[in-house]
Amino acid sequence: MVKIDNLKICTSILSQSRGLMFRQKRDLVMVFKHPKRISLHMFFVFYPIDVLLLDENKKIIEIKRNFKPFTFWSSVKKGKYLVELANSYSYELGEKVEF
């Protein structure tokens, strides 16, 4: 199990749209009402991050490591939670995440 402390939880469309744009390094999680495929961009995020897509049980179902500034990414699977990590953690597919 991976434990991530001090996550900012984003539940509103506005906070999810802003994400990490123009922010200093921090970790955040986006919570969706229903599982869905996610498309992200890294415009105006000036440092690489790792992205974890979680199912409804908070199990890691997809990972995008070292997501670089000014690039795009789309998930293959549908997720209920999306975790953006500016800090380093050790995790693998299938692990459960606690926050």
VEXZAPA-379058 format. One record per residue: residue number from 1; x, y, z of N, C-alpha, C in turn; residue in one letter. Coordinates in Angstrom, 1 decimal. Last residue first. Layout:
{seq = NUM nxx = X nyy = Y nzz = Z caxx = X cayy = Y cazz = Z cxx = X cyy = Y czz = Z type = A} $
...
//
This chain:
{seq = 99 nxx = -5.0 nyy = 7.9 nzz = 1.0 caxx = -4.8 cayy = 9.4 cazz = 1.2 cxx = -5.9 cyy = 9.9 czz = 2.0 type = F} $
{seq = 98 nxx = -3.5 nyy = 5.1 nzz = -0.4 caxx = -4.2 cayy = 5.7 cazz = 0.8 cxx = -3.9 cyy = 7.2 czz = 0.9 type = E} $
{seq = 97 nxx = -3.7 nyy = 2.8 nzz = -3.0 caxx = -3.2 cayy = 4.1 cazz = -2.5 cxx = -4.1 cyy = 4.6 czz = -1.4 type = V} $
{seq = 96 nxx = -2.5 nyy = -0.4 nzz = -3.9 caxx = -3.6 cayy = 0.4 cazz = -3.3 cxx = -3.0 cyy = 1.7 czz = -2.8 type = K} $
{seq = 95 nxx = -1.1 nyy = -1.7 nzz = -6.9 caxx = -1.0 cayy = -1.3 cazz = -5.5 cxx = -2.2 cyy = -0.4 czz = -5.1 type = E} $
{seq = 94 nxx = -1.4 nyy = -2.0 nzz = -9.6 caxx = -2.1 cayy = -2.9 cazz = -8.8 cxx = -2.0 cyy = -2.6 czz = -7.3 type = G} $
{seq = 93 nxx = 1.8 nyy = -0.8 nzz = -10.5 caxx = 0.5 cayy = -1.1 cazz = -10.9 cxx = -0.1 cyy = -2.1 czz = -9.9 type = L} $
{seq = 92 nxx = 3.7 nyy = 0.8 nzz = -7.8 caxx = 3.6 cayy = -0.1 cazz = -8.9 cxx = 2.1 cyy = -0.3 czz = -9.3 type = E} $
{seq = 91 nxx = 5.8 nyy = 3.2 nzz = -6.1 caxx = 4.5 cayy = 2.6 cazz = -6.4 cxx = 4.6 cyy = 1.7 czz = -7.7 type = Y} $
{seq = 90 nxx = 7.3 nyy = 5.6 nzz = -4.2 caxx = 7.5 cayy = 4.3 cazz = -4.8 cxx = 6.2 cyy = 3.6 czz = -4.9 type = S} $
{seq = 89 nxx = 7.5 nyy = 9.1 nzz = -4.9 caxx = 7.0 cayy = 8.0 cazz = -4.1 cxx = 7.3 cyy = 6.7 czz = -4.9 type = Y} $
{seq = 88 nxx = 8.4 nyy = 12.5 nzz = -5.0 caxx = 8.7 cayy = 11.1 cazz = -5.3 cxx = 8.1 cyy = 10.1 czz = -4.4 type = S} $
{seq = 87 nxx = 6.0 nyy = 15.1 nzz = -6.0 caxx = 7.0 cayy = 14.5 cazz = -5.1 cxx = 7.2 cyy = 13.0 czz = -5.4 type = N} $
{seq = 86 nxx = 4.0 nyy = 15.6 nzz = -7.6 caxx = 5.2 cayy = 16.4 cazz = -7.9 cxx = 6.3 cyy = 15.8 czz = -7.0 type = A} $
{seq = 85 nxx = 1.5 nyy = 13.7 nzz = -8.9 caxx = 2.5 cayy = 13.7 cazz = -7.9 cxx = 3.7 cyy = 14.5 czz = -8.3 type = L} $
{seq = 84 nxx = -1.9 nyy = 13.4 nzz = -9.1 caxx = -0.8 cayy = 14.1 cazz = -9.7 cxx = 0.3 cyy = 14.3 czz = -8.6 type = E} $
{seq = 83 nxx = -4.3 nyy = 11.0 nzz = -9.5 caxx = -3.4 cayy = 11.6 cazz = -8.6 cxx = -2.2 cyy = 12.2 czz = -9.4 type = V} $
{seq = 82 nxx = -7.6 nyy = 10.5 nzz = -10.0 caxx = -6.4 cayy = 10.8 cazz = -10.7 cxx = -5.5 cyy = 11.6 czz = -9.7 type = L} $
{seq = 81 nxx = -10.3 nyy = 8.2 nzz = -9.7 caxx = -9.4 cayy = 9.1 cazz = -9.0 cxx = -8.2 cyy = 9.3 czz = -9.9 type = Y} $
{seq = 80 nxx = -11.6 nyy = 6.5 nzz = -11.4 caxx = -12.4 cayy = 7.3 cazz = -10.5 cxx = -11.6 cyy = 8.4 czz = -9.8 type = K} $
{seq = 79 nxx = -10.8 nyy = 5.8 nzz = -14.9 caxx = -10.5 cayy = 5.9 cazz = -13.5 cxx = -11.5 cyy = 6.8 czz = -12.7 type = G} $
{seq = 78 nxx = -10.5 nyy = 3.7 nzz = -17.7 caxx = -11.3 cayy = 4.7 cazz = -17.0 cxx = -11.0 cyy = 4.6 czz = -15.5 type = K} $
{seq = 77 nxx = -7.4 nyy = 3.5 nzz = -19.7 caxx = -8.5 cayy = 3.0 cazz = -18.9 cxx = -9.3 cyy = 4.1 czz = -18.3 type = K} $
{seq = 76 nxx = -5.7 nyy = 5.2 nzz = -21.0 caxx = -6.3 cayy = 4.1 cazz = -21.8 cxx = -7.6 cyy = 3.6 czz = -21.1 type = V} $
{seq = 75 nxx = -5.4 nyy = 8.8 nzz = -20.8 caxx = -5.5 cayy = 7.4 cazz = -20.2 cxx = -6.1 cyy = 6.5 czz = -21.2 type = S} $
{seq = 74 nxx = -3.3 nyy = 11.0 nzz = -22.5 caxx = -4.6 cayy = 10.5 cazz = -22.3 cxx = -4.6 cyy = 9.1 czz = -21.8 type = S} $
{seq = 73 nxx = -1.2 nyy = 13.9 nzz = -22.4 caxx = -1.4 cayy = 12.5 cazz = -22.1 cxx = -2.9 cyy = 12.1 czz = -22.0 type = W} $
{seq = 72 nxx = 1.1 nyy = 16.3 nzz = -23.7 caxx = -0.2 cayy = 15.8 cazz = -23.5 cxx = -0.2 cyy = 14.4 czz = -23.1 type = F} $
{seq = 71 nxx = 3.4 nyy = 19.0 nzz = -22.5 caxx = 3.0 cayy = 17.8 cazz = -23.3 cxx = 1.6 cyy = 17.4 czz = -22.9 type = T} $
{seq = 70 nxx = 4.5 nyy = 21.0 nzz = -20.9 caxx = 4.1 cayy = 21.3 cazz = -22.2 cxx = 3.9 cyy = 20.1 czz = -23.1 type = F} $
{seq = 69 nxx = 6.6 nyy = 19.0 nzz = -18.8 caxx = 5.9 cayy = 20.2 cazz = -19.1 cxx = 5.6 cyy = 20.4 czz = -20.6 type = P} $
{seq = 68 nxx = 6.2 nyy = 15.4 nzz = -18.6 caxx = 7.0 cayy = 16.6 cazz = -18.8 cxx = 6.1 cyy = 17.8 czz = -19.1 type = K} $
{seq = 67 nxx = 5.9 nyy = 12.9 nzz = -16.5 caxx = 5.0 cayy = 13.6 cazz = -17.4 cxx = 5.6 cyy = 15.0 czz = -17.5 type = F} $
{seq = 66 nxx = 7.1 nyy = 10.6 nzz = -15.1 caxx = 7.9 cayy = 11.7 cazz = -15.7 cxx = 7.1 cyy = 12.5 czz = -16.8 type = N} $
{seq = 65 nxx = 4.7 nyy = 8.1 nzz = -15.8 caxx = 5.8 cayy = 8.5 cazz = -15.1 cxx = 6.5 cyy = 9.7 czz = -15.8 type = R} $
{seq = 64 nxx = 1.6 nyy = 7.2 nzz = -15.5 caxx = 2.3 cayy = 8.0 cazz = -16.4 cxx = 3.5 cyy = 8.6 czz = -15.6 type = K} $
{seq = 63 nxx = -0.3 nyy = 4.2 nzz = -14.9 caxx = 0.8 cayy = 5.1 cazz = -14.4 cxx = 1.4 cyy = 5.9 czz = -15.6 type = I} $
{seq = 62 nxx = -3.3 nyy = 2.6 nzz = -13.9 caxx = -2.4 cayy = 3.1 cazz = -15.0 cxx = -1.5 cyy = 4.2 czz = -14.4 type = E} $
{seq = 61 nxx = -4.4 nyy = 1.6 nzz = -11.6 caxx = -4.7 cayy = 0.9 cazz = -12.8 cxx = -3.9 cyy = 1.4 czz = -14.0 type = I} $
{seq = 60 nxx = -4.1 nyy = 1.3 nzz = -8.2 caxx = -3.5 cayy = 1.9 cazz = -9.3 cxx = -3.7 cyy = 1.0 czz = -10.6 type = I} $
{seq = 59 nxx = -7.1 nyy = 1.5 nzz = -6.3 caxx = -6.0 cayy = 0.7 cazz = -6.8 cxx = -5.4 cyy = 1.3 czz = -8.0 type = K} $
{seq = 58 nxx = -9.4 nyy = 2.6 nzz = -5.2 caxx = -8.1 cayy = 3.3 cazz = -5.0 cxx = -6.9 cyy = 2.4 czz = -5.4 type = K} $
{seq = 57 nxx = -11.7 nyy = 1.5 nzz = -6.0 caxx = -11.1 cayy = 1.0 cazz = -4.8 cxx = -9.7 cyy = 1.6 czz = -4.4 type = N} $
{seq = 56 nxx = -12.2 nyy = 2.6 nzz = -8.5 caxx = -13.0 cayy = 3.0 cazz = -7.3 cxx = -12.6 cyy = 2.5 czz = -6.0 type = E} $
{seq = 55 nxx = -8.7 nyy = 3.1 nzz = -9.6 caxx = -10.1 cayy = 2.7 cazz = -9.8 cxx = -10.9 cyy = 3.1 czz = -8.5 type = D} $
{seq = 54 nxx = -6.5 nyy = 5.8 nzz = -10.6 caxx = -7.0 cayy = 4.8 cazz = -9.7 cxx = -8.4 cyy = 4.4 czz = -10.0 type = L} $
{seq = 53 nxx = -3.6 nyy = 6.8 nzz = -12.2 caxx = -5.0 cayy = 6.6 cazz = -12.4 cxx = -5.5 cyy = 5.5 czz = -11.5 type = L} $
{seq = 52 nxx = -1.0 nyy = 9.0 nzz = -11.5 caxx = -1.6 cayy = 7.7 cazz = -11.1 cxx = -3.1 cyy = 7.7 czz = -11.4 type = L} $
{seq = 51 nxx = 1.7 nyy = 10.6 nzz = -12.8 caxx = 0.3 cayy = 10.6 cazz = -12.7 cxx = -0.1 cyy = 9.2 czz = -12.4 type = V} $
{seq = 50 nxx = 4.5 nyy = 12.7 nzz = -11.8 caxx = 4.0 cayy = 11.3 cazz = -12.1 cxx = 2.4 cyy = 11.4 czz = -11.9 type = D} $
{seq = 49 nxx = 5.9 nyy = 15.6 nzz = -13.4 caxx = 5.1 cayy = 14.9 cazz = -12.4 cxx = 4.9 cyy = 13.5 czz = -12.8 type = I} $
{seq = 48 nxx = 8.3 nyy = 18.3 nzz = -14.1 caxx = 7.7 cayy = 17.0 cazz = -14.4 cxx = 6.9 cyy = 16.4 czz = -13.2 type = P} $
{seq = 47 nxx = 7.4 nyy = 21.7 nzz = -14.1 caxx = 8.2 cayy = 20.7 cazz = -13.6 cxx = 7.5 cyy = 19.3 czz = -13.9 type = Y} $
{seq = 46 nxx = 5.6 nyy = 23.8 nzz = -14.7 caxx = 7.0 cayy = 23.9 cazz = -15.1 cxx = 7.9 cyy = 22.9 czz = -14.5 type = F} $
{seq = 45 nxx = 2.7 nyy = 24.2 nzz = -16.2 caxx = 3.3 cayy = 23.4 cazz = -15.1 cxx = 4.7 cyy = 23.2 czz = -15.5 type = V} $
{seq = 44 nxx = 1.8 nyy = 25.3 nzz = -18.6 caxx = 2.0 cayy = 26.2 cazz = -17.4 cxx = 2.3 cyy = 25.4 czz = -16.1 type = F} $
{seq = 43 nxx = 0.5 nyy = 22.3 nzz = -19.7 caxx = 0.7 cayy = 23.7 cazz = -20.0 cxx = 0.8 cyy = 24.5 czz = -18.7 type = F} $
{seq = 42 nxx = 0.1 nyy = 19.6 nzz = -19.8 caxx = 1.1 cayy = 20.1 cazz = -18.8 cxx = 1.4 cyy = 21.6 czz = -19.1 type = M} $
{seq = 41 nxx = -3.0 nyy = 17.9 nzz = -19.9 caxx = -1.9 cayy = 18.7 cazz = -20.6 cxx = -1.1 cyy = 19.2 czz = -19.4 type = H} $
{seq = 40 nxx = -5.0 nyy = 14.9 nzz = -20.1 caxx = -4.3 cayy = 16.0 cazz = -19.4 cxx = -3.3 cyy = 16.7 czz = -20.3 type = L} $
{seq = 39 nxx = -7.9 nyy = 13.0 nzz = -20.1 caxx = -6.9 cayy = 13.7 cazz = -20.9 cxx = -6.3 cyy = 14.9 czz = -20.2 type = S} $
{seq = 38 nxx = -9.3 nyy = 10.0 nzz = -19.0 caxx = -8.8 cayy = 11.3 cazz = -18.6 cxx = -7.8 cyy = 11.8 czz = -19.7 type = I} $
{seq = 37 nxx = -12.3 nyy = 8.2 nzz = -18.8 caxx = -11.0 cayy = 8.3 cazz = -19.4 cxx = -10.5 cyy = 9.8 czz = -19.2 type = R} $
{seq = 36 nxx = -13.9 nyy = 7.6 nzz = -15.6 caxx = -13.9 cayy = 8.1 cazz = -17.0 cxx = -12.4 cyy = 8.1 czz = -17.5 type = K} $
{seq = 35 nxx = -16.2 nyy = 6.8 nzz = -13.0 caxx = -15.0 cayy = 6.5 cazz = -13.7 cxx = -15.1 cyy = 7.0 czz = -15.1 type = P} $
{seq = 34 nxx = -18.0 nyy = 9.6 nzz = -11.6 caxx = -18.0 cayy = 8.3 cazz = -12.2 cxx = -16.7 cyy = 8.0 czz = -12.9 type = H} $
{seq = 33 nxx = -17.1 nyy = 11.8 nzz = -10.2 caxx = -18.3 cayy = 11.2 cazz = -9.8 cxx = -18.4 cyy = 9.8 czz = -10.3 type = K} $
{seq = 32 nxx = -13.6 nyy = 12.0 nzz = -9.3 caxx = -14.7 cayy = 12.1 cazz = -10.3 cxx = -15.9 cyy = 11.4 czz = -9.8 type = F} $
{seq = 31 nxx = -11.1 nyy = 13.9 nzz = -7.8 caxx = -12.1 cayy = 12.9 cazz = -7.6 cxx = -13.3 cyy = 13.1 czz = -8.5 type = V} $
{seq = 30 nxx = -7.7 nyy = 14.3 nzz = -8.0 caxx = -8.9 cayy = 14.7 cazz = -8.6 cxx = -9.9 cyy = 13.5 czz = -8.4 type = M} $
{seq = 29 nxx = -5.1 nyy = 15.3 nzz = -5.8 caxx = -5.9 cayy = 14.2 cazz = -6.3 cxx = -7.2 cyy = 14.8 czz = -6.8 type = V} $
{seq = 28 nxx = -1.7 nyy = 16.4 nzz = -5.7 caxx = -3.1 cayy = 16.6 cazz = -5.6 cxx = -3.8 cyy = 15.4 czz = -6.2 type = L} $
{seq = 27 nxx = 1.3 nyy = 17.8 nzz = -4.3 caxx = 0.6 cayy = 16.6 cazz = -4.8 cxx = -0.9 cyy = 16.9 czz = -4.7 type = D} $
{seq = 26 nxx = 3.4 nyy = 20.5 nzz = -5.6 caxx = 2.5 cayy = 19.9 cazz = -4.5 cxx = 1.8 cyy = 18.7 czz = -5.2 type = R} $
{seq = 25 nxx = 5.3 nyy = 23.2 nzz = -6.5 caxx = 5.2 cayy = 21.7 cazz = -6.4 cxx = 4.3 cyy = 21.3 czz = -5.3 type = K} $
{seq = 24 nxx = 3.3 nyy = 26.0 nzz = -7.3 caxx = 4.5 cayy = 25.4 cazz = -6.8 cxx = 4.3 cyy = 23.9 czz = -6.7 type = Q} $
{seq = 23 nxx = 1.3 nyy = 26.7 nzz = -10.2 caxx = 1.5 cayy = 26.4 cazz = -8.8 cxx = 2.9 cyy = 25.8 czz = -8.5 type = R} $
{seq = 22 nxx = 0.5 nyy = 26.9 nzz = -12.8 caxx = 0.9 cayy = 28.1 cazz = -12.1 cxx = 1.1 cyy = 27.9 czz = -10.6 type = F} $
{seq = 21 nxx = -1.4 nyy = 24.0 nzz = -12.7 caxx = -1.0 cayy = 25.2 cazz = -13.5 cxx = -0.7 cyy = 26.3 czz = -12.6 type = M} $
{seq = 20 nxx = -2.4 nyy = 21.7 nzz = -11.5 caxx = -1.1 cayy = 22.3 cazz = -11.0 cxx = -0.6 cyy = 23.5 czz = -11.8 type = L} $
{seq = 19 nxx = -5.8 nyy = 22.3 nzz = -11.9 caxx = -4.8 cayy = 21.3 cazz = -11.5 cxx = -3.5 cyy = 22.0 czz = -10.9 type = G} $
{seq = 18 nxx = -7.8 nyy = 23.6 nzz = -13.3 caxx = -6.6 cayy = 24.3 cazz = -12.9 cxx = -5.5 cyy = 23.3 czz = -12.6 type = R} $
{seq = 17 nxx = -9.8 nyy = 21.6 nzz = -13.4 caxx = -9.3 cayy = 22.3 cazz = -14.6 cxx = -8.0 cyy = 23.0 czz = -14.4 type = S} $
{seq = 16 nxx = -10.3 nyy = 21.1 nzz = -10.7 caxx = -9.7 cayy = 20.0 cazz = -11.6 cxx = -9.2 cyy = 20.6 czz = -12.9 type = Q} $
{seq = 15 nxx = -11.4 nyy = 23.5 nzz = -9.9 caxx = -10.1 cayy = 23.1 cazz = -9.3 cxx = -9.5 cyy = 21.9 czz = -10.1 type = S} $
{seq = 14 nxx = -13.7 nyy = 23.5 nzz = -11.6 caxx = -12.7 cayy = 24.6 cazz = -11.6 cxx = -11.4 cyy = 24.1 czz = -11.1 type = L} $
{seq = 13 nxx = -15.1 nyy = 21.2 nzz = -10.8 caxx = -14.6 cayy = 21.3 cazz = -12.2 cxx = -13.5 cyy = 22.4 czz = -12.3 type = I} $
{seq = 12 nxx = -14.2 nyy = 20.0 nzz = -7.5 caxx = -14.9 cayy = 20.9 cazz = -8.4 cxx = -14.3 cyy = 20.9 czz = -9.8 type = S} $
{seq = 11 nxx = -12.4 nyy = 18.5 nzz = -6.2 caxx = -13.7 cayy = 17.9 cazz = -6.5 cxx = -14.5 cyy = 18.7 czz = -7.5 type = T} $
{seq = 10 nxx = -9.2 nyy = 17.8 nzz = -5.2 caxx = -10.0 cayy = 18.6 cazz = -6.1 cxx = -11.2 cyy = 17.9 czz = -6.6 type = C} $
{seq = 9 nxx = -7.2 nyy = 17.9 nzz = -2.4 caxx = -8.3 cayy = 17.2 cazz = -3.0 cxx = -9.1 cyy = 18.1 czz = -3.9 type = I} $
{seq = 8 nxx = -3.8 nyy = 17.8 nzz = -2.0 caxx = -4.9 cayy = 18.7 cazz = -2.1 cxx = -6.0 cyy = 17.9 czz = -2.9 type = K} $
{seq = 7 nxx = -2.2 nyy = 15.7 nzz = 0.4 caxx = -2.7 cayy = 15.9 cazz = -1.0 cxx = -3.8 cyy = 17.0 czz = -0.9 type = L} $
{seq = 6 nxx = -0.7 nyy = 14.9 nzz = 2.7 caxx = -0.8 cayy = 16.3 cazz = 2.3 cxx = -1.2 cyy = 16.5 czz = 0.8 type = N} $
{seq = 5 nxx = 0.6 nyy = 11.6 nzz = 1.9 caxx = 0.1 cayy = 12.6 cazz = 2.8 cxx = 0.0 cyy = 14.0 czz = 2.1 type = D} $
{seq = 4 nxx = 0.0 nyy = 8.5 nzz = 0.7 caxx = 0.4 cayy = 9.8 cazz = 0.3 cxx = -0.2 cyy = 10.8 czz = 1.2 type = I} $
{seq = 3 nxx = 1.1 nyy = 5.2 nzz = 0.9 caxx = 0.4 cayy = 6.3 cazz = 1.6 cxx = 1.0 cyy = 7.6 czz = 1.2 type = K} $
{seq = 2 nxx = 0.5 nyy = 2.2 nzz = -0.8 caxx = 1.2 cayy = 3.5 cazz = -0.9 cxx = 0.4 cyy = 4.5 czz = -0.1 type = V} $
{seq = 1 nxx = 0.8 nyy = -1.2 nzz = 0.0 caxx = 0.0 cayy = 0.0 cazz = 0.0 cxx = 0.9 cyy = 1.2 czz = 0.0 type = M} $
//
